[in-house]
Amino acid sequence: MSYLDKTAKNAKNGLRYVSLASARFKDYGSPDKPLTFAERTLLERDLKIYHEQFVKEVAENRNLPIEQVAKLADGSSMPGALALENKLIDFLGDQETARDWLAEKLEISPKEVVFCE
């Protein structure tokens, strides 16, 4: 999660942010005001919860130790071959491979599998 802070640009242009919110955190994440310490803490708390849930679900669904998945879940990219080596995917293929796999799972003809492009 990232957030754009436009406060310096707004100040340069003579703009001032005026918050009209019904609760303390209703406008957090607005690019027109700096993030307060409390808002940042709230976002970081939530991100940690989301990350831990993601790691847990991957570990459960891939039948892997949670410690192994936690080490891999650092936000970096991972080429398919490395994902296969780490048991995060079952096989490599192209769109036709995916089409055939889906058709088999859905018990339909590959011609009936349509991808949005």
N, C-alpha and C positions, 0 to 999 in steps of 0.2 A: 504494500500500500504506500502510495506516495501522495504528496499534496503540493500544489503550486501556491507559492506565497507572492501575491501581487501588491503587497502593501507599499513597497518602495515606489513602484510605478504609479500607484494611485496617488500617493503623497506628492510625487513630482507633477502630476496632472491636476493637483488641487482637489482630489477626491478624498473623502473621509468616510469610513465605514460606520454605519449606524445600525446596531443590532436591535431588531424587534423580534424577540423570541419568547415563547411561552414557558421555556424551561432552560436550565443552565447549559445544557449541551445541545440544544436544538440547532444551533448554527455552527457547530464545530466542523472543521474541515472546509470552511468557506475560504476560497483563495484570496478573499478581500480583507482578511484579518489574520494577524499572526496566531499560530497555534499556542494556546496556553499550556503550562506545565500539566495541569489537570487533564486537559483534552488529549495531550500527547500520551499521558499515562493511561487514559481510557482506551485509546486506539491501540497502544502497545499491548495492553491486557487482552483485548479482543483478538488481536493478531496471534498472540501466543495460544489462545484457546483454539482458534481456527487451525493453526499449524499442528498442534497436538492432536486434534481430532482427525486431521488429514493423515498424519503419520499412523495413528491407530487404525484407521480404516484401511489404509494400504497394507499394513502389516497383517490385518485379519484377512483381507480379501486375497492377498498374494501368499498367505500362509508362511510369512517370514517373521523372524524375531523383530520385535519393535525396536530394539537397539540398532539392528542393521538398517532398518528403514530410516530411523532418526539420523544416522550418520549420512545417509544419502540425501535427505531432505534439507539441503542447505540453500535451495533457490537457484543453484547453478543449472545450466543446460546439460543434457545428457544425450549423446548420439544413440541411435537405436541399438547398435551392437553392444554398447555398454549397458543399456537398459535390459537387453536380453541376458547378458552375462550376470547381471544383478537380479535376475528373475522378476523384473518389474513388468515385462511383457512376455507373451508366449512365443511369438515368432515375428520375423520381419517380412515385409511384403510391400506391394504397391497397391494402387486403388483396385485393381482387378482381383488381387489376392483378398482384399477386404470384402469386395463384392461377393466373391465365391463363398467366403466364410460366413457372411451374413445370410446369404441365400440358403446355405446348408442349415444354419441354426434356425432360420425362420421357415424352413421347408417350403421354399418358393424357388422359382426360376431366377438365375442371376440377372436376367433381363428385367425382372421386376424390382430389383434393387436400384434405387435412384439416389444419387448424391446431390446435395445442394451445392451449387458452385457460384 
